[in-house]
């Protein structure tokens, strides 16, 4: 492990990053506790604030047009940043019958549908997973209940949506049926010693898990075996990691407990982003 970019005293400072995403050009994007949306150079040496929700940024993900979608805790909303123009707008605050409480993480499938986890409330399991169309309309895709639904990750080839249930201390897997509806929900792994936060799927089907407590990263291999791949008992180099994102040469972790991003060397690679397409197609 090594520090990828340090924003403790260098400007702009990284305000306890949580959300994390990598674009097609290798730029790293993360969010801050005052709504900052940061863009960081592929080598980690340069950083800038490109926009702000003036809220509290959680998870983020790119769609197939290259726009960035951000979950915001303070506004209980999902925002859309049009990267080319810099325009930041509210995308969604809920669906019919369900107003978002804690929109935590967004994830796109190959058809452009957006899944968003609603953590609902600490220590109070509830709904659920929402799914949105490109125009912002949507529905409650899975009512749960989930014990603090947090990070999401899609395994497109297996037709599964993985969900980190932080206070349930497990990672669940939900079948995506051929018609797009939610199918069987199973437990991928019980994690009795960990509080999982962020997820990332590798090309071999293994699931990497960022654990907020203790400060470690796990790998759940396709057989279901759970292995610790990184840990920092001092919570300094790896400090309460939340979301994860693969780069071309490893894995990045956002450290919500400090002011930097951590790079981990790994032979695993992430699932590539969907092909770029224009909005009017």
Secondary structure, DSSP 8 states (H G I E B T S, - for coil): -EEEEE-SSSSS---S---EEE-TTS-EEEE-TTSEEEEE-TTSS-EEEEEE-SS-EEEEEE-TTS-EEEEETTTTEEEEEETTTTEEEEEESEETTEE-S-EEEEEE-TTS-EEEEE--STT--B--EEEE-TTS-EEEEE---BSSEEEEEEETTTTEEEEEETTTTEEEEEEE-TTS-EEEEEEEEE-TT-EEEEEEEBTTS-EEEEEEETTEEEEE-TTS-EEEEEE-TTSSSS-SEEEEEEETTEEEEEETTSSEEEEE--S--B--------TT-
